[in-house]
């Protein structure tokens, strides 16, 4: 059974220019009402997206909606579960820890302008606001040349465009949930004052790439814990990849500058091993970047969303 990209939410496309990330908890006051709300959302969300894409085709709206393990178990206690969906546990290293911040629902909305994501998120909240508690809403933006706010090109390690779906989309290893994906959402705050005090060569050694040209450094030029070394997953002697759509966010008047890391993967275990490498090997970038959130979500295929909407068994 091959992957069908017509059935896949937007987990392998462009990161967009204007982005809204949102995580929420269900209030859990009435299970049947919560389930009915999710069924309604599963039915309406594709229609909201389709309508806006018809009205504003130039905006390039893309949407991914997902549920965490605890939300899945609460809403569908008798249903099968995506094979690798689990509650994220903190990754503890000798210096730094990736915290776990549980959440039920996840939205990743992006477009070329800011009005279209606003409109879609507003439509969603009109349907669900009485039954959810918003944990976080972060608005991101495309920085110069697609760079991270620390000045380096982001997403260089992503697979090529043709290979991207194979790394981001669940295949026939989990046929019930084929065309879905695992999303890991993690927010970082950067100490830009300390980072900017480094010489360019020191920053490059920390990342493992040239700042201007994005050319990878020779091994002996990198820090032993350079970001592009310790964040790789080479399980079994093969490099495994995920699809990153990281974006910067900032409140300049507050001196708050950050990166919203979002990784989509066919196998959550790949992302998990990357995180373990970063934190157990004390990624040099973590000396300047503090993780403040972290949760894994399952992004259902459009056909599974349809089954949720119809109350059908998976």
Secondary structure, DSSP 8 states (H G I E B T S, - for coil): ----GGG--SSSS---SEEEEEEEEE--S-HHHHHHHHHHHHHHHHHHHHHHHHHTGGG--EEEEEE-HHHHHHH-TTS---TT------EE-SS-EE-----SEEEEEEESSHHHHHHHHHHHHHHHGGGEEEEEEEEEE--GGGB-TTSSBS-TTS--TTTHHHHHS--GGGGGGTT-EEEEEEEEEE-HHHHHTS-HHHHHHHHTB-TTT--B--GGGS-TT-HHHHT-B-GGGS-B--EE--EEEEEGGGTEEEEEEEEEES-HHHHHHHHHHHHHTT-GGGGTEEE---EEEEE--HHHHHHHHHT---
